[in-house]
Amino acid sequence: MHHNDLFRTTFPIEGPEQKLSYRQSSLWIGSCFTENLGEFFHSHGFETMINPFGIVYNPESLVRALQRIISNSSYTAAELHFTGEKYISFDHHSRFSSEKEDQTLRDINTSLHAAHKMLKTASWLFITYGSAYAFRTRDTGCIVANCHKLPAQNFSRECLSLENMMMQWKNCLQKLNHFNPSLQVVFTVSPIRHWRDGAVNNQRSKAALLTLTHALTDAYRFASYFPAYEVMMDDLRDYRFYANDMLHPSEVAVAYLRDRFTKAWIHPADLPVLQTIEQLVIASKHNLRYPLTEESKQFLVAQLAKIEALKVHAARPKLKELELLFRQKLTHSP
């Protein structure tokens, strides 16, 4: 055993038999850890949609979002709330809020309809639970996805019932399977520690989410689990793998989690393509010290040539954004 292995408790991750490929589309929904993973795959050529309702942490709000996506029922003005400054939706993240009612509705419904279309044909749905704790409005008694920084006295806080979550999610998975029979669902529990809940309640919350997740993956063959929480807690159990707040995974830890996920979930035939695109992404962030030189121009032309080669590859990665970025840089060359 290598001496460094004495300070690690690594474990194998068994991915699903069916693997994610570039020819498939995926919808990512849930906490901010969903965005950590989803945005990586989007920037590396996979067809993805990420958080069409914005970041959502609690399972009950996630169920409501997915059921609304399935039904494709447009939101109406009656479902919005005016705070005195802006229009908000308690089902959505604040990025959908605006000073104009029609703009808020347009943004919400455009995203909803796009998500419905995506989910109908997607091969994968990735769901990240953040916390079993949620806020309930005192006036309507409804669980909200986001409090929008409204006064604390407007809400009560509770740990969602495991029994209710189980009932809601079993019903939701049955609807998802009926809506898109080929859909594969992947659950994960966010490794981010919700310290506002306190040390004990954070673990209580995670325990409820883990119990819910494993009950669902045991019950439905099309559902699987990626152990991001366990990797962070056991494989990377050292504060050097946390950001400065000691709650969020560091960039190194997120990269490691992505690597573990990639090796377990991505089709082996697509891994070389992913590695090539990763080199292109790194090149796209390269700060050209002398952008007007012939050397810089040749560098950009070489990157575009790699993209052209990938366009005819059987994997068919989505590289429009990356190509546009390089062409814009090239436009500023002589």
C-alpha positions as CSV (number, residue, x, y, z in Angstrom):
1,M,0.0,0.0,0.0
2,H,1.3,3.5,-0.9
3,H,1.9,5.5,2.2
4,N,-0.6,8.2,1.1
5,D,-3.3,5.6,1.1
6,L,-3.0,5.2,4.9
7,F,-4.7,8.7,5.1
8,R,-7.6,8.0,2.8
9,T,-10.6,5.8,2.9
10,T,-11.5,5.6,-0.8
11,F,-14.2,3.3,-2.0
12,P,-15.5,2.1,-5.4
13,I,-18.5,3.7,-7.0
14,E,-20.6,1.4,-9.1
15,G,-22.4,3.4,-11.8
16,P,-25.5,2.2,-13.7
17,E,-25.4,-0.3,-16.6
18,Q,-26.6,2.3,-19.0
19,K,-24.1,5.1,-19.3
20,L,-24.5,8.8,-20.1
21,S,-23.3,9.7,-23.6
22,Y,-23.0,12.8,-25.8
23,R,-26.0,11.7,-27.9
24,Q,-28.3,12.0,-24.9
25,S,-29.8,15.0,-23.2
26,S,-30.2,15.6,-19.5
27,L,-32.1,17.8,-17.1
28,W,-30.4,18.8,-13.8
29,I,-32.5,20.0,-10.9
30,G,-31.9,20.7,-7.2
31,S,-29.4,22.4,-4.9
32,C,-26.3,24.4,-5.9
33,F,-24.3,21.2,-6.1
34,T,-26.5,20.2,-9.1
35,E,-25.1,23.3,-10.8
36,N,-21.5,22.4,-9.9
37,L,-21.9,19.2,-11.9
38,G,-24.4,20.2,-14.5
39,E,-22.6,23.4,-15.6
40,F,-19.4,21.3,-16.1
41,F,-21.1,18.9,-18.4
42,H,-22.9,21.8,-20.3
43,S,-19.6,23.6,-20.9
44,H,-18.0,20.3,-22.0
45,G,-20.4,19.6,-24.9
46,F,-23.3,17.7,-23.3
47,E,-26.9,18.8,-24.1
48,T,-28.2,19.9,-20.7
49,M,-30.8,22.1,-19.0
50,I,-29.9,23.2,-15.4
51,N,-32.4,24.2,-12.7
52,P,-35.3,25.6,-14.8
53,F,-36.9,26.8,-11.5
54,G,-33.5,28.1,-10.2
55,I,-31.7,26.5,-7.2
56,V,-34.2,24.5,-5.1
57,Y,-33.1,22.8,-1.8
58,N,-36.0,20.9,-0.3
59,P,-37.6,17.7,-1.6
60,E,-41.2,19.0,-1.4
61,S,-40.5,22.0,-3.6
62,L,-38.6,19.8,-6.0
63,V,-41.6,17.5,-6.4
64,R,-43.8,20.4,-7.1
65,A,-41.4,21.7,-9.7
66,L,-41.2,18.4,-11.5
67,Q,-45.0,17.9,-11.4
68,R,-45.4,21.4,-12.9
69,I,-42.9,20.6,-15.6
70,I,-44.7,17.4,-16.5
71,S,-48.1,19.1,-16.6
72,N,-46.6,22.1,-18.5
73,S,-49.3,24.3,-16.8
74,S,-48.4,27.9,-17.2
75,Y,-48.0,30.1,-14.1
76,T,-50.6,33.0,-13.8
77,A,-50.4,36.4,-12.2
78,A,-52.5,35.1,-9.3
79,E,-49.6,32.8,-8.4
80,L,-47.1,35.7,-8.1
81,H,-46.5,37.8,-5.0
82,F,-45.6,41.5,-5.0
83,T,-43.2,42.4,-2.2
84,G,-43.5,46.2,-2.6
85,E,-40.4,46.2,-4.9
86,K,-40.7,43.2,-7.2
87,Y,-42.8,40.3,-8.3
88,I,-41.7,36.9,-6.9
89,S,-42.8,33.2,-7.1
90,F,-42.4,31.1,-4.0
91,D,-41.8,28.1,-6.3
92,H,-38.7,29.8,-7.9
93,H,-35.3,31.2,-7.1
94,S,-35.0,35.0,-7.0
95,R,-33.3,35.0,-10.4
96,F,-36.8,34.9,-11.9
97,S,-38.0,37.9,-9.9
98,S,-38.3,41.3,-11.5
99,E,-40.0,44.7,-11.1
100,K,-42.5,43.9,-13.8
101,E,-45.3,41.3,-13.5
102,D,-45.4,40.4,-17.2
103,Q,-41.6,40.0,-17.3
104,T,-41.6,37.7,-14.3
105,L,-44.3,35.5,-15.8
106,R,-42.6,35.5,-19.2
107,D,-39.3,34.3,-17.7
108,I,-41.0,31.7,-15.5
109,N,-43.1,30.2,-18.3
110,T,-40.5,30.3,-21.0
111,S,-38.2,28.2,-18.7
112,L,-41.1,25.9,-17.7
113,H,-42.1,25.1,-21.3
114,A,-38.5,24.5,-22.3
115,A,-38.1,22.1,-19.4
116,H,-41.3,20.2,-20.3
117,K,-39.9,19.8,-23.9
118,M,-36.5,18.7,-22.6
119,L,-37.9,16.3,-20.0
120,K,-40.1,14.6,-22.5
121,T,-37.2,13.4,-24.6
122,A,-34.3,13.5,-22.1
123,S,-32.4,10.3,-21.2
124,W,-31.4,11.5,-17.8
125,L,-32.8,13.5,-14.9
126,F,-30.3,14.4,-12.1
127,I,-31.7,15.4,-8.8
128,T,-29.8,16.8,-5.8
129,Y,-31.4,17.1,-2.4
130,G,-30.0,19.9,-0.3
131,S,-31.8,19.9,3.0
132,A,-34.9,18.3,4.5
133,Y,-35.5,21.6,6.3
134,A,-38.0,23.9,4.6
135,F,-39.9,27.1,5.3
136,R,-43.7,27.3,5.3
137,T,-45.6,30.6,4.8
138,R,-47.7,31.5,7.8
139,D,-50.5,33.0,5.7
140,T,-51.0,30.2,3.1
141,G,-49.4,27.3,4.9
142,C,-47.4,26.3,1.8
143,I,-43.8,25.1,1.7
144,V,-41.7,27.5,-0.3
145,A,-38.7,26.9,-2.5
146,N,-37.2,30.3,-1.6
147,C,-38.0,33.0,1.1
148,H,-36.8,35.8,-1.2
149,K,-35.3,37.6,1.9
150,L,-38.8,38.4,3.2
151,P,-39.2,38.9,7.0
152,A,-38.5,35.8,9.1
153,Q,-41.9,36.2,10.9
154,N,-43.6,35.5,7.6
155,F,-42.5,31.8,7.8
156,S,-42.2,28.8,10.1
157,R,-39.4,26.4,9.7
158,E,-39.7,22.6,9.9
159,C,-38.0,19.3,9.1
160,L,-40.1,17.7,6.4
161,S,-41.7,14.4,7.4
162,L,-40.0,11.3,5.9
163,E,-43.3,9.6,5.4
164,N,-44.7,12.5,3.4
165,M,-41.6,12.9,1.3
166,M,-41.6,9.2,0.6
167,M,-45.3,9.3,-0.5
168,Q,-44.7,12.4,-2.7
169,W,-41.6,11.1,-4.4
170,K,-43.0,7.6,-5.1
171,N,-46.0,9.3,-6.8
172,C,-43.6,11.7,-8.7
173,L,-41.4,8.9,-9.9
174,Q,-44.4,7.0,-11.2
175,K,-45.5,10.1,-13.1
176,L,-42.0,10.6,-14.5
177,N,-41.9,7.0,-15.7
178,H,-45.3,7.4,-17.4
179,F,-44.3,10.8,-18.9
180,N,-41.0,9.5,-20.3
181,P,-40.6,5.7,-20.0
182,S,-36.9,5.8,-21.1
183,L,-35.9,8.3,-18.5
184,Q,-33.1,7.4,-16.0
185,V,-33.2,9.2,-12.7
186,V,-30.0,9.8,-10.7
187,F,-30.2,11.0,-7.1
188,T,-27.5,12.6,-5.0
189,V,-27.4,14.3,-1.6
190,S,-25.5,17.5,-1.5
191,P,-22.2,17.3,0.4
192,I,-22.6,21.0,1.4
193,R,-23.1,21.3,5.2
194,H,-26.2,23.4,6.1
195,W,-24.6,24.9,9.2
196,R,-27.6,27.3,9.9
197,D,-29.4,24.1,11.0
198,G,-26.7,23.3,13.5
199,A,-24.4,20.3,13.7
200,V,-27.1,17.9,14.9
201,N,-29.9,19.1,12.7
202,N,-27.7,19.1,9.6
203,Q,-27.0,15.4,10.1
204,R,-30.6,14.8,10.9
205,S,-31.5,16.4,7.6
206,K,-28.9,14.5,5.6
207,A,-30.0,11.2,7.3
208,A,-33.6,11.8,6.2
209,L,-32.5,12.6,2.6
210,L,-30.3,9.5,2.5
211,T,-33.1,7.3,3.8
212,L,-35.5,8.8,1.2
213,T,-33.0,8.4,-1.6
214,H,-32.2,4.8,-0.9
215,A,-35.8,3.8,-0.5
216,L,-36.5,5.2,-3.9
217,T,-33.5,3.7,-5.7
218,D,-34.4,0.3,-4.1
219,A,-38.0,0.6,-5.3
220,Y,-37.4,1.8,-8.9
221,R,-35.1,0.1,-11.3
222,F,-34.7,3.3,-13.4
223,A,-33.4,5.2,-10.4
224,S,-29.8,5.2,-9.2
225,Y,-27.6,7.0,-6.6
226,F,-24.3,8.9,-6.9
227,P,-22.7,9.0,-3.4
228,A,-21.3,12.6,-3.4
229,Y,-22.1,13.0,0.3
230,E,-20.2,9.9,1.2
231,V,-17.2,10.8,-0.9
232,M,-17.0,14.2,0.9
233,M,-17.6,12.8,4.3
234,D,-15.3,9.7,4.1
235,D,-13.0,9.9,1.1
236,L,-12.3,13.6,1.6
237,R,-12.7,13.9,5.3
238,D,-10.2,16.7,5.8
239,Y,-10.8,20.5,6.1
240,R,-8.3,21.1,3.3
241,F,-11.0,19.9,0.9
242,Y,-13.4,22.7,2.0
243,A,-13.7,26.3,0.9
244,N,-12.9,29.2,3.3
245,D,-16.3,28.9,4.9
246,M,-15.5,25.3,5.9
247,L,-19.0,24.3,4.6
248,H,-18.8,24.1,0.8
249,P,-16.4,21.8,-1.0
250,S,-13.3,23.5,-2.4
251,E,-12.6,23.7,-6.1
252,V,-10.3,20.7,-5.7
253,A,-13.0,18.7,-4.0
254,V,-15.6,19.6,-6.6
255,A,-13.2,18.6,-9.4
256,Y,-12.6,15.2,-7.6
257,L,-16.3,14.6,-7.2
258,R,-16.8,15.3,-10.9
259,D,-14.0,12.9,-11.8
260,R,-15.6,10.2,-9.6
261,F,-18.9,10.8,-11.3
262,T,-17.5,10.9,-14.8
263,K,-15.7,7.5,-14.4
264,A,-18.9,5.8,-13.1
265,W,-21.5,7.4,-15.3
266,I,-20.0,8.5,-18.6
267,H,-19.9,6.0,-21.5
268,P,-16.3,4.8,-21.9
269,A,-16.4,5.5,-25.6
270,D,-17.1,9.2,-24.9
271,L,-14.3,9.7,-22.3
272,P,-11.6,10.6,-24.9
273,V,-14.0,13.2,-26.4
274,L,-14.6,14.6,-23.0
275,Q,-10.8,14.8,-22.3
276,T,-10.3,16.6,-25.7
277,I,-13.0,19.1,-24.9
278,E,-11.6,19.7,-21.4
279,Q,-8.3,20.8,-23.1
280,L,-10.3,23.1,-25.3
281,V,-12.1,24.6,-22.3
282,I,-8.8,25.2,-20.6
283,A,-7.5,26.8,-23.8
284,S,-10.6,29.0,-24.0
285,K,-9.7,30.5,-20.5
286,H,-6.1,31.1,-21.5
287,N,-5.3,34.7,-21.3
288,L,-3.4,35.6,-24.5
289,R,-0.6,37.9,-23.4
290,Y,-0.1,39.2,-26.9
291,P,-3.4,38.7,-28.6
292,L,-2.4,40.5,-31.8
293,T,0.6,38.4,-32.7
294,E,0.7,35.7,-35.4
295,E,1.5,33.1,-32.7
296,S,-1.8,33.9,-30.8
297,K,-3.7,33.7,-34.1
298,Q,-2.2,30.3,-34.9
299,F,-3.2,29.1,-31.4
300,L,-6.8,30.1,-31.9
301,V,-6.9,28.6,-35.4
302,A,-5.6,25.3,-33.9
303,Q,-8.3,25.3,-31.3
304,L,-11.0,25.9,-34.0
305,A,-9.5,23.0,-36.0
306,K,-9.9,20.7,-33.0
307,I,-13.6,21.8,-32.8
308,E,-14.1,21.1,-36.5
309,A,-12.7,17.6,-36.1
310,L,-15.1,17.0,-33.2
311,K,-18.1,18.1,-35.3
312,V,-17.8,15.0,-37.4
313,H,-17.1,12.7,-34.5
314,A,-19.8,10.1,-33.8
315,A,-20.3,11.5,-30.3
316,R,-21.7,14.8,-31.8
317,P,-20.8,17.1,-28.8
318,K,-22.5,20.5,-28.6
319,L,-19.7,23.0,-29.1
320,K,-21.4,26.2,-30.4
321,E,-20.6,28.3,-27.4
322,L,-17.0,27.2,-27.3
323,E,-16.6,27.8,-31.0
324,L,-18.1,31.2,-30.8
325,L,-15.7,32.1,-28.0
326,F,-12.7,31.2,-30.0
327,R,-14.0,33.0,-33.1
328,Q,-14.6,36.2,-31.1
329,K,-11.0,36.1,-29.9
330,L,-9.8,35.5,-33.4
331,T,-11.8,38.4,-34.7
332,H,-9.7,40.7,-32.5
333,S,-6.5,39.3,-34.1
334,P,-4.9,41.0,-37.1
